[in-house]
Amino acid sequence: MRVNDMDLVLIQNAEAIPKELDPDRPLTARGMEVALQLGKFLKFAGINPKKIFHSPKDRSRQTAEIVAKALSRRIKLQLLKGLLPGDSISDLLKEIKKIEEDSIIIGHEPTLSKLAVRLLVKSKVSPFFQMEPASCLWLYYRANEKGWFLKGFFRSQSLFSSECPPIRLVPTNINQR
């Protein structure tokens, strides 16, 4: 049972080359720039992760490396089982329970949206949103309430737009029973 409060940021990997051009799907030049800007924004927002977990896919690892560099501190990068599209959310939830400190998880759709819904809603419901490349969902675990809460959502387009505020803080608890 988790005993500490913690922040958990879920990030979909940044824009990758289409599978038809490269089956390994590394990041595009734009994807690398967006990942760097995202990391700088997370630093500005006060995200202070101890670890960045990622899937075994190149695009996830590259995004993790760039975000860690932008946060400009030594952050341990680590593979996390269950982050691939099609992996079991139940297995991934078991892995999440082992995380005890502020962290970032970089993965893929539909896995991340399914994970977020399961953490926030606590029941098996269909995901009601889908993450875009380099978007992130900021979650917060409150130990005294034994639950996850949505702290904010960020779309990467906001990094390059003056029209859209970069983060939306959500004061409501969607975990109410």
C-alpha positions as CSV (number, residue, x, y, z in Angstrom):
1,M,0.0,0.0,0.0
2,R,1.4,3.4,-1.1
3,V,2.1,5.6,2.0
4,N,3.3,8.8,0.4
5,D,1.8,11.5,-1.8
6,M,3.3,11.6,-5.3
7,D,3.0,13.2,-8.7
8,L,2.8,11.0,-11.8
9,V,3.0,12.6,-15.2
10,L,1.8,10.4,-18.2
11,I,3.3,11.5,-21.5
12,Q,2.6,10.1,-24.9
13,N,5.9,9.9,-26.9
14,A,6.6,12.8,-29.2
15,E,5.9,12.8,-32.9
16,A,7.6,9.8,-34.7
17,I,8.5,9.0,-38.3
18,P,5.7,6.9,-40.0
19,K,6.1,3.2,-39.8
20,E,6.1,3.0,-43.7
21,L,9.3,5.1,-43.7
22,D,11.1,3.5,-40.8
23,P,9.6,0.5,-38.9
24,D,11.6,1.5,-35.7
25,R,9.7,4.9,-35.8
26,P,12.4,7.2,-34.2
27,L,11.3,10.8,-33.4
28,T,11.1,13.3,-36.2
29,A,13.1,16.6,-35.9
30,R,9.8,18.3,-34.8
31,G,9.2,15.5,-32.3
32,M,12.7,16.1,-30.8
33,E,12.1,19.9,-30.5
34,V,8.6,19.4,-29.0
35,A,10.1,16.9,-26.4
36,L,12.7,19.5,-25.5
37,Q,10.1,22.2,-25.1
38,L,7.9,19.9,-23.1
39,G,10.7,19.1,-20.7
40,K,11.4,22.8,-20.2
41,F,7.8,23.4,-19.5
42,L,7.6,20.6,-17.0
43,K,10.6,22.1,-15.2
44,F,8.9,25.5,-15.2
45,A,5.7,23.8,-13.8
46,G,7.7,22.4,-10.9
47,I,7.7,18.7,-11.9
48,N,10.5,17.1,-10.0
49,P,10.6,13.4,-11.0
50,K,13.1,11.0,-9.5
51,K,12.6,8.6,-12.4
52,I,11.3,8.6,-16.0
53,F,9.8,5.3,-17.0
54,H,9.5,4.4,-20.7
55,S,8.5,1.6,-23.0
56,P,11.1,-0.4,-25.0
57,K,10.2,1.5,-28.2
58,D,12.8,3.9,-29.6
59,R,10.4,6.8,-29.7
60,S,9.5,6.4,-26.1
61,R,13.2,6.1,-25.0
62,Q,14.2,9.1,-27.1
63,T,11.4,11.2,-25.6
64,A,12.5,10.2,-22.1
65,E,16.1,11.1,-22.8
66,I,15.2,14.5,-24.2
67,V,12.7,15.4,-21.4
68,A,15.3,14.3,-18.8
69,K,17.9,16.5,-20.4
70,A,15.6,19.5,-20.4
71,L,14.8,19.0,-16.7
72,S,18.6,19.5,-16.3
73,R,19.1,17.1,-13.5
74,R,20.2,13.5,-13.1
75,I,17.1,11.5,-13.5
76,K,17.1,7.7,-13.7
77,L,15.6,6.3,-16.9
78,Q,14.0,2.9,-16.6
79,L,12.0,0.5,-18.7
80,L,8.5,-0.2,-17.4
81,K,6.7,-3.4,-18.3
82,G,3.2,-3.1,-19.7
83,L,3.5,0.2,-21.7
84,L,3.3,-1.2,-25.2
85,P,0.0,-0.9,-27.1
86,G,-2.0,-4.0,-26.4
87,D,-0.4,-4.8,-23.1
88,S,-2.6,-5.7,-20.1
89,I,-3.6,-2.7,-18.1
90,S,-4.0,-4.9,-15.0
91,D,-0.3,-5.9,-15.3
92,L,0.7,-2.2,-15.8
93,L,-1.4,-1.2,-12.7
94,K,0.7,-3.7,-10.6
95,E,3.9,-2.0,-11.9
96,I,2.5,1.4,-11.0
97,K,1.8,0.3,-7.4
98,K,5.5,-0.3,-7.0
99,I,6.4,3.3,-7.8
100,E,6.8,5.3,-4.6
101,E,8.2,8.6,-5.8
102,D,7.4,11.5,-8.2
103,S,7.8,10.0,-11.7
104,I,7.1,10.4,-15.4
105,I,5.8,7.6,-17.5
106,I,6.3,7.9,-21.3
107,G,4.4,5.5,-23.4
108,H,1.8,5.0,-26.2
109,E,-1.9,5.1,-26.9
110,P,-4.2,3.5,-26.2
111,T,-2.3,2.2,-23.1
112,L,-1.8,5.6,-21.4
113,S,-5.5,6.7,-21.7
114,K,-6.6,3.3,-20.4
115,L,-4.2,3.6,-17.5
116,A,-5.3,7.1,-16.6
117,V,-9.0,6.2,-16.6
118,R,-8.3,3.1,-14.4
119,L,-6.3,5.2,-11.9
120,L,-8.8,8.0,-11.8
121,V,-12.2,6.2,-12.0
122,K,-11.3,2.9,-10.2
123,S,-13.6,0.8,-12.4
124,K,-13.4,-0.7,-15.8
125,V,-14.8,1.9,-18.1
126,S,-13.9,2.8,-21.7
127,P,-11.3,5.6,-22.0
128,F,-13.2,8.9,-22.6
129,F,-10.2,10.7,-24.1
130,Q,-7.1,10.0,-26.2
131,M,-3.7,11.5,-25.8
132,E,-1.8,13.1,-28.7
133,P,1.9,13.0,-29.3
134,A,3.8,14.8,-26.5
135,S,0.6,15.5,-24.6
136,C,0.7,14.9,-20.8
137,L,-1.6,14.2,-18.0
138,W,-0.5,15.2,-14.5
139,L,-1.9,13.0,-11.8
140,Y,-1.4,13.3,-8.0
141,Y,-1.8,10.5,-5.5
142,R,-3.1,11.5,-2.0
143,A,-2.1,8.9,0.5
144,N,-4.6,10.1,3.2
145,E,-7.4,9.7,0.6
146,K,-5.9,6.6,-1.0
147,G,-6.7,7.9,-4.5
148,W,-5.5,9.5,-7.7
149,F,-6.6,12.9,-8.8
150,L,-6.2,14.9,-12.0
151,K,-3.9,17.9,-11.4
152,G,-3.6,19.0,-15.0
153,F,-3.6,18.2,-18.7
154,F,-1.3,19.7,-21.3
155,R,-1.3,19.5,-25.1
156,S,2.0,20.0,-26.9
157,Q,0.5,22.5,-29.3
158,S,0.3,24.9,-26.4
159,L,4.1,25.1,-26.4
160,F,4.0,27.0,-29.7
161,S,0.7,28.9,-29.3
162,S,-0.1,32.1,-27.5
163,E,-3.8,31.4,-27.8
164,C,-4.0,28.3,-25.6
165,P,-3.0,28.3,-22.0
166,P,-0.4,25.5,-21.4
167,I,-1.9,23.8,-18.4
168,R,-5.3,23.5,-17.0
169,L,-5.5,22.8,-13.3
170,V,-8.6,20.8,-12.3
171,P,-9.9,21.5,-8.8
172,T,-12.5,18.8,-8.8
173,N,-12.2,15.2,-7.6
174,I,-13.4,12.8,-10.3
175,N,-12.6,10.0,-7.9
176,Q,-15.5,10.7,-5.5
177,R,-17.4,7.7,-4.4
